[in-house]
């Protein structure tokens, strides 16, 4: 620390010393002094020059990569050195503070090599007025990746060159003869500059980062080919702009950023000038669906003009086109659009579409399918046979079991080949079942739908009553839940209640069964939008579903197996209410209102069932299988929505469509005990070119 006329001297004046300050920290208090002479360097030191202190460079010394800090009237004077190569080029790692920096007449001070971001609120001048060094203009060169902010009124008159990082002028450097921004450099700020040229690869962004802010150019402004002029647009008709008190030469391109939360308009002022204008910008790079052009009014204004056309910039799928079209129509009709929507790209359009809302539809259809399967399942223990004695495979009735092995170990070897007629004794059955399943559906790239997954689980209890030896009726209640996910766009879940009834009638080898069911859900959906921040949008609503199924078949009894061709028709109507999303994280900008909709899914089935029975300890084991073709008449899953922030902006989004044709498979094992108890387990699959579904259920029953 130097103070009270004490000092530190590196190198003898006019000598050949090459000493370095290394990594030292040197503090010059009031009247403290640090001198660098000969070929010395400040190295990587930190040199703090406080009010009344001074740091000087003589001979061929240089600031190296050091950090210089000044406060108050502290001075750092490079003006008595001509640099290590004698060419007047002197370096400093960084400069900052409220004091004074003197470059030296004919010198160029290159700052920024330590990549620090700093601010000089003091003054950078040509030379120390004490007369310690040669007079004349001094030049400033910015290098490195950091930002140098000049917020004071500077007096140096040489050139300003930006070769790297950012030079932000919030003060005044208008006395600099020419400011040049080269490739890799950028000029920002809301201050005042003089004559300015933006070279190929250079960037100029006037203003403080907000629309309507500006930088004054007290001279001419020229853009070379390949230069970039960055402006920010917002709710007002004036973007950030350059106010030029001279001529403008326009080449290069305009880059546009959108001010968050603002409203985008069709036209903006991006430059004002008082002299002549030469040329025009070659193009405009704008985000999202904005198509920009520039026009020059010779009276002194450069305009940025916008149209909105996402399809002209991107290859869009159908869902993206649907959203894009409604946004374009809104912009054209109203003359404005929120920046968050205008700036959407293809991925943003997908997130904004609300496709995840379609996931509840197929999940509901799957839940109703599983419940109807419990009501009408011919494998459901006890429904396959009549009360009384058990019929066998070569019994032609639809209720007969498959052929059994006949050997000495057969527990039923002593029973006649054909069982006596049913005695119609057991009229009541009570049963309980657990069921669940999952499905994956592939999205379609051209449609814009994403892969969808869903799962269903539930527990059911039921009561069956045998009206006659050939007719049974019953009802069931179930409770459970569902969940679904649509790509990475969102997810949902529901609490589920179901109720239904069935009737089954047999006539010899033929049977017919019919069922009706109702489902109620309390649904919660969540959607993620990251196109303009992070928003989590949630909706809660109740839905209703109504289902029906009719099935008929004819059983052929063979020696080893029973074969039953069957046909079925099933329909489910899913009734969605109108509902609205709200933000639980972030904003409601992309929140949607969904329209009420009734979706009906109708499916036909043609297939074969097979069964085979075996004697087991205390009862009879039956194995069953099914292979069928299912045809869906309405495989599409769509929903209508409107953006809450844009009244009238309605559109339709498509979810992952089901296959029209699919294969159904079933494997089941059932055991009936002589004491009236029975149990079964069933595994099912549904497969197509776009779907893979798996389900299972287990059931226990007691008959009396």
C-alpha positions, 0 to 999 in steps of 0.5 A: 500500500502506497500513501503519503508520498510513498511509492512503488517503482518497477524498473529503472527509468530508461533502463532495460528491466523486465520486472512484473507485478505478478499477481500482487495487489497494489493499493495507492491511497492519497498521494500514493504512487506506483511507477512502471518503467523500462520494459516492466509489466503490471502482469496479472496484478490488481492495482487500486488507485484511490482518491489522490493516488496515481499509477504511471507507465513510462518508457516501454512498460505496459499494463499486461493483463492486470485489473485496474480500479480507480476511485475519486480523483485516482489516476492511471496514466499510460501516456508516458509509455510507448508500449513494449514494441515502441508502437504506442500499443499498451494493454490492460486486462480491464479498467473500471471505477470512477477515476481517470484513465489517460491513454497518451497522445498517439497511443492505443490502449487495448483493454479486456484481455482478462475477460472481466465485465467492468464499468468506467463511470469516470473519464477516459482522456487523451493525455494527462493535463499535467504535461507529463506525456506527449499530447495528441489523440489516444485510441481505445480498443476493446478485446476479450469476451467481457463487457466494458460499460462507459457511463461517464463523459469521456474526452479521448479523441482517437478512434474506438475499436471493438474487436471482441465482447461488448462495448456498452456506451451509456455515457458519452464518447462522441469526441472519439473520431470514429467508432468501429465494431468488427466481427466478434464485437458488439456496441450497445447502450443508450449513450452518445457516440460519434461517427460509427461504422459496423463492419462485417460480423459486427453487431450494433444494438442501440438502447438500454434493452427496452423498446423505445430506448435509443443511442444518439449518433452525433455523426454518420452511421454506416453498416457494411455488408454482413453487419447486424443491427439489433432492435427490440420491439414492444407495445409501442410503435417505436422499437429501440432505435438509433437517432443519427445526426448525420447520414446513414448507409444501410447494408447488412441485416436487422435482427429482432427480439421481442420484449416479454409481455408486450404486444406486437404491431405491424410497423415500428420505427427503428432508426431516425436520421437527419442527413441522407440515406443510402441503400436498405437493409438486406433482410430481417431475422425475426423470431416465430412467425414474424416476417419482417421487411424494412422501408426507408422514408427519405424524410428521415425514418427507417421502418420495420414492417411485420406480417405473420406467416408461420408456414412461410418460415417452417414446415408445419404439421397439421396441429401446428398449422391449426394453431398458426392459422388462428394466430395469423387470423387474430393478428390480421383482424386486430392489428396486434398480437402478444409477443409470446404468440408471435414468437412461437416456433414449431415446438412452441406451437405444439406446446400451445396447442393443448394436445394433452387434453385429448389423453382423457378420451382414450383413457376413458374408452379403455376404462369402459371397455374393461368394465364392460368386459367384466359384465359380459365376459363369458369366462366370468366364473359361473356364467358359463354354466348353469346351476346344478351338474356340470356339462361337458365338451360334447354337450352341444349347449353354449354353457358346456365346458370343453372336453376333458381327459378320460383316465383312471385319475379323472376325479369325475370318472364315475360320472356319466358321459353326459351330465344330467339336466340342470336342476336349477338350484343355485340362483344367486352369485356374488363376485369381486374383481380387480382389473387394470391395464395400460395402452401406448398409442403412437403419434403421427408426424404428419398430423402432429400428434404425440405418443400417448400412454394411459393406464386404468385400474379398478375394483368391482363387486357384482351380484348375478341372479339366474332368472331361469336355467338359460337366463342370467342377469346382474349388476356391478359397481366399480371404483378406481382411477386412470392416468395418462400422458401425452409426449412431454406436453402434459399429463392427467389423472382421474378418480373413477366410478362405474355402474352397469348391468347385464343379461345373458341368455342361452339357447342350446349352443347359442348365446346372446349377452347385452350390457349397459354401463355408466362411468363418472370421472373427476379429472385433473389435467396438467400441461407444460408450456416452456415457449416463453418461460415455464408455465404449468396449466391445470384444469379440473372437471367432471365427465360422464360416459355411457356404454353398451355392448351386444354379443352373440355366439355359437359353440361347437363341441369337439372332442378336445376343445370347444370352439365358439365363433362370436360377433359383438358390437360395442359403443361408448359415448364420452361427454366432456364439459366445457372447462378452462385451464389456470396457471399453477406455475407461471402465467395464464398467457397460453391457458386454454378454454376447451369446448364441450364435446360428446365423443362416440367410439363404436367398435365391432368384433368378429372372433373365435373363443376356445375352451378346454376343461380338466378335472382338478382336486375338488373341482374343474379347471378350464382354460380359455382363449380368444382371437378376434378382429376389432374394427373402430369406426371413429378412431380420431381423438380431437378437442376444440380450444380457444386461447383465453388471452385471444378471444375468438381464436378457436382451433381444433387439435388432434390427439394420437388416433387409434387404429381402425383395425386391431387384433384382440387376444385373451388367455384365461384360467378358471377353476370351479369348486364343488362348494360353490366357490370359483376363481378366474384370472384373465390376460388380454391384449390389443395390438395394431400398427399404432397401439399396444394394450395389455390388461388383466383381471382377477375374479372370485365368485360365490354361488348359492 
